[in-house]
Structures are given as C-alpha cells and as structure tokens.
Amino acid sequence: MRRRDVIGLALAVGTSACVGPAWSAAGDCRLPLPSELESGDLIWPRQQATIVPYSSKANKEAAGWPGTRADLVERLRSKARTDAHRRLVGIMQELSYEELTDFFGRGHSPTAPAPHSGGALVGHVAIVDKAADGSVHLTEALLEGVVRRPYSEWARDVGGLLVWHGRVRGFAASERARIAEVARLHVGTSYDFVNWQLDDTSGFYCSKLVWFATREALGIAIDDVDDAERWWWLSPKQILYSNRIELLRNPGDYGLPNSCK
C-alpha cells in the first residue's frame, strides 16, 4: 500500500475523513459584521491564494517534527488493534515533515505566516461568543493555549484574510449559545496538537475544541463520528463541510486557492 494511501486510510479510521477590522456583506474577503454573528457560530480564517493557512511558527514546527512524530508513533503503537492501524504506525515512523505538509497542502509547501492557524497544518476555526449587549468575542485554541478575546481585536490581526462563517443546523439560538459557554470554561487550557482523544480536556487544538464544545452543548458529534478516540487529526476543513454546518459566508472552496472579489 502506498504511503499516501495509508495516510488517507488514517483519515477514514479516526474521522469521517487543528488579522483594523474591514466589515462587509457576504461575498468578498472582508469580515462578517458583528450583527451577523450569533453566539456559538464558527469562523474559519484562511489566507488568500493559498491551499490552507500554515502557522507563523512553520520553521519551528519543522524542527520539532521528529519529536512530535515519535510521540505519535508511541501513542499509535500502544493502541493499535487492526492491521490498518499497524500499517499506519509503520508509515508514521518514516513520515517526513515535507511529506506531511505535501499531503495536507496538495503538493504545496508552507506559505507565508498565517497568525491564526493555531500551529496546525490544516487550517483554523474559532468559536463566536456574543453577549446580550451585542459585544462579540472569539474563543479559539492557539499555540499559547485556549484564548478568548474581542472580535474587533481579532479582526485587526486577520485583516485581508478570507473568512468563512457557519452555524450548526437544527438548533435554536439559545441552544447554540451553549457551545460558546462550554468553550469559555476551557480558556487557559494548554494547546496540544497531538492529543487525538477528543473528550480529553487536558489540551486542545482548534478543531478539537469545537468538537468537544459542540458535543457537550448539543449532544452531537459535529463530524457525525461519535467515537472520541481518533487515529488522525480532525481538521477545521472537515467541520466546515460537515452536513451539520450551514454556511452563511462562503468565499469559495476552503481547500483551494482563491482571492478577494
């Protein structure tokens, strides 16, 4: 089995497959108006004309990949139950950082810095937290841990990026607001990109925080995979294209290069 095929298999095993403000109407690269946002909504930022946003710490990630890989191999080996799992362990032992970025980037190397990639190679997602007075904050898992800060401050940092805006289908606004409430409880928790146990609250990466907060708040798995024990990262892109998400702002295919209109 080819290396790329086994990485694809890993996606299937553990998942169903972790920048001043310029407000706008839907359809261009500027950010959603605060009035368009509701508590519990999700926002995905991404650089223009790139495949996915990479971390501003890309060089640091590359240097640290051997240690990260060794940790992953140890975890995978201790839990391997099937031949597919064991093949994945073998592939992961030899997987280079370049091969990892090639897989997620469809043949592209890491791009220029993207401050809100959260250290992951698969994009980023943040949770909207809107108060009764209309003030908006975002809660997200970044390299420094889970943080919550004003939307206006966040917007200054991501100015010029493309932004997708989505909402969980089938629930009232009061129910969806619980997603933000759960996420808020974990502000200050460490960032952990290699903790694939989605119900383990000792550390989060961005999409894990969304998965956990949504399940705790609404009793659903946002990716329709109930098992919290995973064999690969749950990516922001998987959540974006989940059947449970209604896209309210969609600048284009999150996985392909596109630019502002």
N, C-alpha and C positions, 0 to 999 in steps of 0.2 A: 504494500500500500504506500502511495506517495506521501511525502511529508505534508503537503498542502491538504491532501485528503483526510489525514488523521486530525489535523487542526480543525478542519470542517466538522469531523466527527465529534470533536470535543465540544463544539458549539451545540451540536444536537443532543449530546448526552446530558449536559447540565442546564441547558436553557431551551427555549423554544427555537432557538437557533444558535470608566469609571474610565466696556471698555469704556465736555458737557453733554448731557442727555440730548438725543435727537428723536423726539416723539413723532409718530407718524400714523397714518392709516395703513391697513394691511396692504401688502403688495410690493413694498420696497424694503431697503435694508435697515431702515430706522426702527427704533424700538416701539413696542406697544405703549399706548397711553396708559397711565396708571388707572384711569377709569375703565379700561377694557379688561383689567385683571381682577380675578377673584381669588380668595384665599383657597389654597390647595391646587391652583393651576401650576403648570410646569412650563419652564422656559429652557430652550436649548440654544446656546450661542455657538457660532461657528465662523471661522474666518472666510472671507470671500475667496473664490477661485482656488480653493484647496479641497482635498478629499475629506479629511476630518481635522479638527484642531489638535495640535500637539502641545505638550507642555512647554512653558518658557524654561523649564528645567531639563530640556531634552538631553543635553550633553551629560548632565548629572545622572539621568535615568540610564543612559547608555553605559556609563561607567559602573553603575550599580547593578546592571542586569545579571551578571554571573551569580551574585549573592541572592538576588530575587529568584532567579531560576532554580538555584539549589534548594531554596525554601519550598518552592512549588513542587519540585520533584519529590522532596521528602514527604510533603503532605499527600501528594497523589499516590505515592507508593504505599503509604500506610493505610489508604482507603481503597486500593484497587480491588475490585470484585469481579471484573469481567475481562475477557481478552482485549476488548476495546480500550478499557482503562489501562491495561498493562502496555498496550502499544503506545498509548498517549504518553505514559511515563518515559518510554524509550525515546520518543520524538522530542519531548521537552528537555531531556538531558543534553541534547545537542543543538537545541534551537538557539540561533544567534539573535542578537538584538535587531540586526538588519532584517533577518527573516521575519521576525515578529512584526516590525513596522511595515514590511512589504505586504504581509498578509492583511493587516488592518487598513493599510493605505493603498491597496490595489496597485502595488508597484511603485509607490511614491515614497520618498524619504521624508523625515520630519520637516515641517515647514517652518516659517518664521514664528517667533513666540506667540502663543495664544494664552494670555494670563489665566483664563478660566477653564482650561482643560482639566484642571484638578489633578494633574500628574498622570492621567490615564492616556492611553493611545487611541481611544475610541470615542472621543467627543466629550460633551459635558451636559449636565442637566441640573437645574436648580428649582427649588420649590417656592412658590409665591405665598407670602404671609401678609394678609391685608387686614388691618384693624377696622373697627366700627367707624372711626373718624376718617377713614379713607387713606390713611398712611400705609405705604407698602414697603415691606422688607422682603429680602430673599434669603432663604436658608439653603446652604449647599455644603458639600464635603470637598474641601480643598487640601492641598498638601499640608497646610498648617492645622488641619482638623475641620470639624463642623463649625461653620460660622453663620451668623445672621447679621445682615446689615441693610441700611436703607436702599431701596431700589434706585433712587437718584444717584447715590454714591456708586453703586454697582454699574449703573448706566454710563457714568463718566469713564469707567475703566474699559467698557466693551464697545464704546462708540466706533462705528464703522463696521462692526461685525454683523453678519446675518443672524437673525433671531427667529426661531420657531416658537410658537405659543400653542399649548394644548391643554385640554381639560378632560378629566376622567368622565366617561359616559355613564349615564344611568343612575346618577345620584343627585340629590338636592344640594344646593349651595351650602347649607348648614352641615351636611354630612361631609362634603369635600373639604370643608374648613378644618376638619379633624386631621387631615393629612399634615397641614402646617403646624397644628398643635403638637402632634407627635414628633415631628422633626425638631421643633423648638426645644423639646425636652432633652435632645441629644447635642445641643450646642456645646462645644468644648471637647467632645469626644475625638479621639485620635483618628487620623487618616490611616487607612490600611488597605492598600490596593490588592494584596494577596490573601485577604480573608474572604474566601468564597462562600462561607456559611452565612446566608443572607439574614438569618434571625439571630446572629451573634452580635450583640450591641457593644462589644469591646472596641470595635473600629469600623469605619465606614469608608467606602469610596462613593462617588456621587450617585450612581445609579442604584447602588445597594441601599443608600439612604432613602431613595424614592420608593424602591420595592418594599422596604421594611415599613416605612411610614404609611404607605397605602394599604398594606395588609393589616396593620394594627388599627387603622382608622376605619377601613371599609370592609375588612374581612375578605379581600380578594387578592389574588396574585396578579400584579399589573401585566405580567407577560403570559398569564394563563398556565404557569408551571407552579403547582402548589408546593413541590418539594423545595425546601430552603437550602438543602445541601447540593451545591453545584460543583461542576468539574471544569468550569471555564468562567470568565468574567461575563456578567450581564452588562451589556453595553447601553448607553443612552439611546443609541440608534434603534435598538430592539424595542425599547419603551416607546419611542416616538412613533414607530409603525405598528404598535400593538393595536388590536381591534378595540381595545378598551379606551383608546385615546381619540378624542375629537380634536382635529387640528383647526385652530382658529386663525393662525397666521402660518403661512407655508411659502417661504421664498423659493422653494424648489426641492429637488432631491437632496436630502441631508448627506448622502454618501458621494455626491458628485460635485465637481467644481461648478460654481455659479456666482454671479455678481449682482450688485445692486441694480435695480432698474432705474 
